[in-house]
Amino acid sequence: MDFLSPEGLRLDGRRALELRQLQAEVGVVEKADGSATFEMGNTKVIAVVYGPREVQNRNQQQHDQALVRCEYSMASFSTGDRRRRGKGDRRATELSLVIRQTMEAAILTNLLPRSQIDIFVQVLQADGGTRACCINAATLALADAGIPMRDIIVSCAAGYLNSTPILDLNYLEDSGGGPDLTVALFPKLNKVSLLQMDSKIPIDVFEKVMSLASEGARTVAQFIKETLMENTTQLALAKGPPKF
C-alpha cells in the first residue's frame, strides 16, 4: 500500500513531517486534583490525577519519596473493536507500567515523602499514537494538580513507510507494517526518558526516525507550555483583581 502520493501527501492530507492537529483542555474534572484532555488528530485521551494524598496501603508507604501509581484503560467505544477489555488486559498492564515509569521520572517524588499520587489515563478515541497522547495528557494533568516536576515530559511517535520517515502516525499508517518509534523527553533538560520501538531497522534509518520523533515532541512541548500559560491567565482573570 502506498502511504505517500507522488505529491508527497499522506492518506489524511498531511506532509511526511507534519503533526496532526493538537488540542488540549485543562481542569475538565472538577473533583480531581488535576485533569486534562489531549488530542492528537482523532486520538483523544483524558488524564486525571489525585494527590498528593495519604498512602492508602501503609505497607507501600515510602519514607523518602512519593508513591506513584498509574492505571491505563481504553474505553470500549474508542475504536471499532467492541471487545470488552478487562483490567487484566496485557496491553493495558504494559502501558500502565510505561506511563507510570515515565511520569515518575518527571515528578520530584523526594519533595513529597509518605504520600501517594494516582494517575488515571483513559483513551476516549483511538486513531494511532495513543501512547504518546497518554503521556502528554498525564503531563498536563500533573501540572494542573500542582505536582512539582523537574521538567514537563512530552511525547511523539514517528515511523518509516515507503522509504520515508513519517511523523505522528495515524492508525492506518501504524498498521502499515513499518517500524514505529515512540519517544518521550524533557525539552528543557534535553534528555530522553522513554524510547520504544517494535522492530529492527538500520542504524541510519533509526537516527532519522529518532530525530523526527524528537522534533515532534519539542513541537508538542511548545503547545503544552502555551496551553498551561493560557490556563493560568484564565484562572487569574476568573479570580478578578486583588482586593485591598
Backbone hydrogen bonds, N-H to C=O, Kabsch-Sander energy under -0.5 kcal/mol:
donor,donor_aa,acceptor,acceptor_aa,energy
3,F,1,M,-0.7
5,S,9,L,-2.8
8,G,5,S,-2.4
10,R,14,R,-3.1
11,L,3,F,-0.5
13,G,10,R,-1.9
16,A,8,G,-0.5
18,E,15,R,-1.6
23,Q,39,E,-1.8
25,E,37,T,-2.0
27,G,35,S,-3.0
30,E,28,V,-0.6
32,A,29,V,-1.0
33,D,49,V,-1.2
34,G,49,V,-1.7
36,A,47,A,-2.1
37,T,25,E,-2.5
38,F,45,V,-2.5
39,E,23,Q,-3.2
40,M,43,T,-2.5
41,G,21,Q,-2.9
43,T,40,M,-1.8
44,K,42,N,-0.6
44,K,125,Q,-2.5
45,V,38,F,-2.4
46,I,122,Q,-2.5
47,A,36,A,-2.9
48,V,120,F,-2.8
49,V,34,G,-3.5
50,Y,118,D,-2.3
53,R,116,Q,-1.8
55,V,114,R,-0.7
58,R,56,Q,-0.7
60,Q,57,N,-2.4
61,Q,58,R,-1.0
66,A,109,T,-1.0
67,L,115,S,-2.8
68,V,66,A,-0.6
69,R,67,L,-0.5
69,R,117,I,-2.8
71,E,119,I,-2.5
73,S,121,V,-2.0
75,A,123,V,-2.4
78,S,75,A,-2.1
82,R,80,G,-0.7
86,G,84,R,-0.6
89,D,86,G,-1.7
93,T,89,D,-2.3
94,E,90,R,-2.3
95,L,91,R,-2.7
96,S,92,A,-2.2
97,L,93,T,-1.8
98,V,94,E,-2.4
99,I,95,L,-2.7
100,R,96,S,-2.2
101,Q,97,L,-2.6
102,T,98,V,-2.1
103,M,99,I,-2.7
104,E,100,R,-2.6
105,A,101,Q,-1.4
106,A,102,T,-0.6
106,A,103,M,-0.7
107,I,103,M,-2.1
108,L,148,P,-2.5
109,T,107,I,-2.0
111,L,108,L,-1.8
112,L,109,T,-1.4
114,R,62,Q,-2.4
114,R,65,Q,-0.9
115,S,112,L,-1.0
116,Q,53,R,-2.3
117,I,67,L,-3.0
118,D,50,Y,-2.9
119,I,69,R,-2.4
120,F,48,V,-3.0
121,V,71,E,-2.8
121,V,119,I,-0.5
122,Q,46,I,-2.7
123,V,73,S,-2.2
124,L,44,K,-2.3
124,L,122,Q,-0.6
125,Q,44,K,-1.9
126,A,78,S,-2.5
127,D,125,Q,-0.5
127,D,128,G,-0.5
133,C,129,G,-2.1
134,C,130,T,-2.4
135,I,131,R,-1.8
136,N,132,A,-2.1
137,A,133,C,-2.3
138,A,134,C,-2.4
139,T,135,I,-2.1
140,L,136,N,-1.8
141,A,137,A,-2.2
142,L,138,A,-2.5
143,A,139,T,-2.2
144,D,140,L,-2.3
145,A,141,A,-1.7
146,G,143,A,-1.0
147,I,142,L,-2.2
150,R,106,A,-2.6
154,V,185,L,-2.2
156,C,183,V,-2.0
158,A,181,L,-2.4
159,G,166,I,-3.1
160,Y,179,P,-1.1
161,L,164,T,-2.2
164,T,161,L,-1.4
166,I,159,G,-2.7
167,L,16,A,-2.9
168,D,157,A,-2.9
171,Y,127,D,-0.7
174,D,170,N,-2.8
175,S,171,Y,-1.8
176,G,173,E,-1.5
177,G,174,D,-0.5
181,L,158,A,-3.2
182,T,196,Q,-2.7
183,V,156,C,-2.5
184,A,194,L,-2.3
185,L,154,V,-2.5
186,F,191,K,-3.2
190,N,186,F,-1.6
191,K,186,F,-1.3
193,S,184,A,-2.9
194,L,184,A,-2.0
196,Q,182,T,-2.4
198,D,180,D,-1.0
206,F,202,P,-2.6
207,E,203,I,-2.2
208,K,204,D,-1.3
209,V,205,V,-2.5
210,M,206,F,-3.1
211,S,207,E,-2.2
212,L,208,K,-2.0
213,A,209,V,-2.5
214,S,210,M,-2.2
215,E,211,S,-2.1
216,G,212,L,-2.2
217,A,213,A,-2.2
218,R,214,S,-1.9
219,T,215,E,-1.7
220,V,216,G,-2.1
221,A,217,A,-2.3
222,Q,218,R,-1.8
223,F,219,T,-1.8
224,I,220,V,-2.6
225,K,221,A,-2.4
226,E,222,Q,-2.1
227,T,223,F,-2.1
228,L,224,I,-2.5
229,M,225,K,-2.3
230,E,226,E,-2.3
231,N,227,T,-2.2
232,T,228,L,-2.3
233,T,229,M,-2.1
234,Q,230,E,-2.2
235,L,231,N,-2.1
236,A,232,T,-2.1
237,L,233,T,-2.2
238,A,234,Q,-2.1
239,K,235,L,-1.7
240,G,236,A,-1.1
